[in-house]
Amino acid sequence: MNKYKYILKRELEGYFNSMIAYIFITIFLILENFFFFRTFFINGSLTMRSFFEITPWIFLFFIPSITMRLWAEEKKTGTNELLFTMPISEWDIVIGKFFGALIFIAIAILLTINIPITLLILGNADIGPIIGGYLGLVFVAAAFISVGLFASTTTANQIIAYIVGAVICFLFFMLGQQFIIFNLSASIAKMFTFLSISTHFASISRGVLDFIDIVYYIGFTSIFLWLGYIMIKKRV
């Protein structure tokens, strides 16, 4: 077994051997279905636009609550020192914890499959934006998880890790919003728009899979994973 897979398996078992996974997934599904079907029956439109608009906002609150424990808990309980005595590199730890959290969030996303199935049963829903939207959600989740993991490496206090992770995610999500960039110079506005997580998600959720958007998410996620690696390497 690759070394990072040991950490990945350990993280997933940590989620599903406690109530964390079941509480998170239950609340997540209730919120998603409530917000979607509330507007669906009002608008009567066979589209998942409202679903893809609300889900990143739910992620902003929920993903930091999942990631705040990734390293902060290890430091608080002292199990980080145990990990350092094992033949596992700091990068194995980062990658294992990242993919463990990403798979967990992906499972939660997959369980919303009842929504697109309902649309396909009721009529000829456009499958392109649905697939693009779900792919975009995975990218957004990966970006938020990388930020949350980094935040968790900066402190042993999970509450602080949650706040730091949520604030950074919120800032990068809001950067491209019109009310923020409308008064800025063209060059600054363009830079903010490019750096915004929401801008690239909006493009993918329309069913347009642009190479630039993929590179952005891979780059963004890699940078924060690297920052998390640096923090762990320093034994912070």
BABADO-160247 format. One record per residue (C-alpha): x, y, z; residue number from 1. Coordinates in Angstrom, 1 decimal, padded with zeros to 4 digits. Example, Ala and Ser with C-alpha at 12.3 -4.5 7.8 and 13.67 -1.06 7.14 Angstrom:
<sites>
SITE     c1     c2     c3   k
SITE  012.3 -004.5  007.8   1
SITE  013.7 -001.1  007.1   2
</sites>
This chain:
<sites>
SITE     c1     c2     c3   k
SITE  000.0  000.0  000.0   1
SITE  001.3  003.4 -000.9   2
SITE  002.1  005.4  002.3   3
SITE -000.3  008.2  001.6   4
SITE -003.1  005.6  001.3   5
SITE -002.6  004.6  004.9   6
SITE -003.3  008.1  006.0   7
SITE -006.3  008.3  003.6   8
SITE -007.8  005.1  005.0   9
SITE -007.1  006.4  008.5  10
SITE -008.9  009.6  007.8  11
SITE -012.0  008.0  006.2  12
SITE -012.2  005.5  009.1  13
SITE -012.0  008.5  011.5  14
SITE -015.0  010.1  009.8  15
SITE -017.2  007.1  009.5  16
SITE -016.3  005.5  012.9  17
SITE -017.8  008.6  014.6  18
SITE -021.0  010.6  014.2  19
SITE -019.2  013.3  012.3  20
SITE -019.9  011.8  008.8  21
SITE -023.5  010.9  009.5  22
SITE -024.4  014.3  011.0  23
SITE -022.6  016.2  008.3  24
SITE -024.1  014.2  005.4  25
SITE -027.6  014.3  006.9  26
SITE -027.6  018.1  007.4  27
SITE -026.0  018.6  004.0  28
SITE -028.6  016.6  002.2  29
SITE -031.5  018.2  004.1  30
SITE -030.2  021.7  003.2  31
SITE -029.5  020.9 -000.4  32
SITE -032.9  019.3 -001.0  33
SITE -034.8  022.0  000.9  34
SITE -033.2  024.9 -001.0  35
SITE -033.4  023.2 -004.4  36
SITE -037.0  022.0 -004.3  37
SITE -038.3  025.1 -002.6  38
SITE -037.2  027.2 -005.7  39
SITE -037.9  024.3 -008.1  40
SITE -041.6  024.1 -007.4  41
SITE -041.9  027.9 -007.6  42
SITE -040.0  028.3 -010.9  43
SITE -041.0  025.0 -012.5  44
SITE -037.8  025.0 -014.5  45
SITE -035.9  021.8 -015.3  46
SITE -032.5  023.2 -014.3  47
SITE -030.1  022.7 -011.4  48
SITE -028.9  026.3 -011.5  49
SITE -030.2  027.1 -008.0  50
SITE -028.5  023.9 -006.7  51
SITE -025.1  024.9 -008.1  52
SITE -025.6  028.5 -006.8  53
SITE -026.3  027.5 -003.2  54
SITE -023.9  024.5 -002.8  55
SITE -020.6  026.5 -002.7  56
SITE -022.1  028.7  000.1  57
SITE -023.0  025.6  002.0  58
SITE -019.4  024.4  001.5  59
SITE -018.1  027.7  002.9  60
SITE -019.6  026.7  006.3  61
SITE -019.4  023.0  006.2  62
SITE -016.0  022.2  004.7  63
SITE -014.0  024.2  007.3  64
SITE -015.8  022.2  010.0  65
SITE -014.5  019.0  008.4  66
SITE -010.9  020.2  007.8  67
SITE -010.4  022.0  011.1  68
SITE -009.5  018.7  012.7  69
SITE -007.1  017.4  010.0  70
SITE -003.9  018.5  011.7  71
SITE -005.0  020.6  014.7  72
SITE -006.4  017.5  016.4  73
SITE -003.2  015.6  015.7  74
SITE -001.2  018.4  017.5  75
SITE -003.7  018.7  020.3  76
SITE -003.7  014.9  021.1  77
SITE  000.0  014.5  020.4  78
SITE -000.6  011.9  017.7  79
SITE  001.4  014.0  015.2  80
SITE  004.6  012.9  017.0  81
SITE  003.6  009.3  016.5  82
SITE  003.1  010.0  012.8  83
SITE  006.6  011.5  012.6  84
SITE  008.1  008.2  014.0  85
SITE  006.6  006.2  011.2  86
SITE  008.1  005.8  007.7  87
SITE  005.8  008.3  006.3  88
SITE  006.8  011.6  004.8  89
SITE  005.2  015.0  005.5  90
SITE  003.9  015.0  001.9  91
SITE  002.3  011.6  002.4  92
SITE  000.5  013.0  005.4  93
SITE -000.8  016.1  003.4  94
SITE -001.9  014.1  000.4  95
SITE -003.5  011.3  002.5  96
SITE -005.5  013.8  004.6  97
SITE -006.5  015.9  001.6  98
SITE -007.8  012.9 -000.4  99
SITE -009.5  011.5  002.7 100
SITE -011.5  014.7  003.1 101
SITE -012.1  015.0 -000.6 102
SITE -013.5  011.5 -000.9 103
SITE -015.7  012.2  002.1 104
SITE -017.1  015.4  000.5 105
SITE -017.5  013.6 -002.9 106
SITE -019.6  011.0 -001.2 107
SITE -021.9  013.7  000.2 108
SITE -022.1  015.3 -003.3 109
SITE -022.9  012.0 -004.9 110
SITE -025.8  011.4 -002.5 111
SITE -027.6  014.4 -004.0 112
SITE -028.0  012.3 -007.2 113
SITE -031.8  012.2 -006.5 114
SITE -032.0  015.8 -007.7 115
SITE -030.8  015.3 -011.3 116
SITE -032.6  012.0 -011.5 117
SITE -035.8  013.8 -010.6 118
SITE -035.2  016.4 -013.3 119
SITE -034.5  013.7 -015.9 120
SITE -037.6  011.8 -015.0 121
SITE -039.8  014.9 -015.2 122
SITE -038.4  016.1 -018.6 123
SITE -035.5  016.7 -020.9 124
SITE -033.1  018.4 -018.6 125
SITE -029.8  019.6 -020.2 126
SITE -027.3  017.0 -019.0 127
SITE -024.2  019.1 -019.9 128
SITE -024.5  021.8 -017.3 129
SITE -025.5  019.1 -014.7 130
SITE -022.2  017.2 -015.3 131
SITE -020.2  020.4 -015.5 132
SITE -021.8  021.6 -012.3 133
SITE -021.0  018.5 -010.4 134
SITE -017.4  018.5 -011.7 135
SITE -017.2  022.1 -010.6 136
SITE -018.4  021.3 -007.1 137
SITE -015.6  018.7 -006.8 138
SITE -013.0  021.4 -007.9 139
SITE -014.5  023.9 -005.4 140
SITE -014.5  021.3 -002.6 141
SITE -010.8  020.4 -003.4 142
SITE -009.9  024.1 -003.2 143
SITE -011.7  024.7  000.1 144
SITE -010.2  021.5  001.6 145
SITE -006.7  022.5  000.7 146
SITE -007.3  025.9  002.4 147
SITE -008.8  024.2  005.4 148
SITE -005.9  021.7  005.7 149
SITE -003.4  024.6  005.6 150
SITE -005.4  026.5  008.3 151
SITE -005.4  023.4  010.4 152
SITE -001.6  023.2  010.3 153
SITE -001.3  026.7  011.7 154
SITE -002.8  026.0  015.1 155
SITE -003.8  023.3  017.6 156
SITE -007.1  025.0  018.3 157
SITE -009.8  023.7  016.0 158
SITE -012.0  026.7  016.4 159
SITE -009.2  029.0  015.2 160
SITE -008.5  026.6  012.4 161
SITE -012.2  026.7  011.4 162
SITE -012.3  030.6  011.4 163
SITE -009.0  030.9  009.5 164
SITE -010.1  028.4  006.9 165
SITE -013.6  029.8  006.5 166
SITE -012.3  033.4  006.2 167
SITE -009.7  032.5  003.5 168
SITE -012.2  030.5  001.5 169
SITE -014.8  033.3  001.8 170
SITE -012.3  035.9  000.6 171
SITE -011.2  033.9 -002.5 172
SITE -014.8  033.1 -003.2 173
SITE -016.0  036.7 -003.1 174
SITE -013.1  038.3 -005.0 175
SITE -014.8  038.3 -008.4 176
SITE -018.2  039.5 -007.2 177
SITE -019.4  042.5 -009.1 178
SITE -020.0  044.7 -006.0 179
SITE -016.3  044.3 -005.1 180
SITE -014.7  044.9 -008.5 181
SITE -017.0  047.5 -010.0 182
SITE -015.0  050.5 -008.5 183
SITE -011.5  049.0 -009.2 184
SITE -009.2  049.7 -012.1 185
SITE -009.6  047.4 -015.1 186
SITE -006.3  045.6 -014.3 187
SITE -007.0  045.0 -010.6 188
SITE -010.6  043.9 -011.4 189
SITE -009.3  041.5 -014.0 190
SITE -006.8  040.0 -011.5 191
SITE -009.5  039.7 -008.8 192
SITE -011.8  038.0 -011.2 193
SITE -009.1  035.5 -012.2 194
SITE -008.3  034.7 -008.6 195
SITE -011.9  034.2 -007.6 196
SITE -013.0  030.7 -007.0 197
SITE -016.6  031.6 -007.9 198
SITE -015.7  033.0 -011.3 199
SITE -014.1  029.7 -012.5 200
SITE -016.9  027.7 -010.9 201
SITE -019.6  029.7 -012.8 202
SITE -017.9  028.9 -016.0 203
SITE -017.7  025.1 -015.4 204
SITE -021.2  025.0 -014.0 205
SITE -022.5  026.2 -017.4 206
SITE -021.1  023.1 -018.9 207
SITE -018.1  024.8 -020.4 208
SITE -014.9  022.9 -019.4 209
SITE -012.2  025.5 -020.0 210
SITE -008.5  024.5 -019.7 211
SITE -007.8  027.7 -017.8 212
SITE -010.4  026.8 -015.2 213
SITE -008.9  023.4 -014.6 214
SITE -005.4  024.8 -014.4 215
SITE -006.7  027.4 -011.9 216
SITE -008.2  024.9 -009.5 217
SITE -005.2  022.5 -009.8 218
SITE -002.8  025.4 -009.1 219
SITE -004.9  026.9 -006.3 220
SITE -005.2  023.6 -004.5 221
SITE -001.6  022.7 -005.0 222
SITE -000.4  026.0 -003.5 223
SITE -002.3  025.6 -000.3 224
SITE -001.4  021.9  000.0 225
SITE  002.3  023.0 -000.4 226
SITE  001.8  025.6  002.3 227
SITE  000.3  022.9  004.5 228
SITE  003.3  020.7  003.8 229
SITE  005.7  023.5  004.7 230
SITE  003.9  024.0  008.0 231
SITE  004.0  020.3  008.9 232
SITE  007.6  020.1  007.7 233
SITE  008.4  022.9  010.2 234
SITE  006.7  020.8  012.9 235
SITE  004.4  023.7  013.7 236
</sites>
